[in-house]
Amino acid sequence: MACNDNCCSCHSKKEEHRLHTDTCCCCSHEENSHSEAVSVWLIAVSAVLIAVSFVPEFNGIIKQILLVASTAICAVPVFISGIKGIVKREINESLLLIVAVIAALFLGDYFEAAVVSTLFRLGELLEDYASERSRKSIESLFEIISDTANMV
């Protein structure tokens, strides 16, 4: 079931669905925790492909295919975000990643492209995790604040 913006107080902010990691009190959706799990798996698969590319038996074209696959797994979502930024006439870190990955691929530096895109996605995931923990800590502080104040 999809949330509507007025179903509870947790949807009063602009970033309502992006910051949900716990089950919503009204509609039981778990969008963000699912997308984080998918991101973790994609980053892990990308890292495994990079590691497998170091196997001595994989030389030449097989190594390049593994590294390009690793790049594609992590870079495609960032490319989409970067293209959306271009459409909005915004320069952001996604656009810079697009430039770096495309340049590395054109130069034949497939390992560089794979590592840059994988580390970028890992950094985004850690940033989201840290901001979510901070948000939860701030919410818990607000829960212990008294609703009334006594004037002396």
Buried (B, 14 or more C-beta within 10 A) or exposed (E): EEBEEEBBEBBEEEEBBEBBBEEBEBEEBBBBBEBBEEBEEBBEBBBEBBEBBEEEEBEEEEBBBBBBBBBBBBBEBBBEBBEEBEEEEEEEBBBEBBEBBEEBBEEEBBBBBBBBBBBBBBEBBEEBEEEBEEBEEEEEEEEEEEEEEEEE
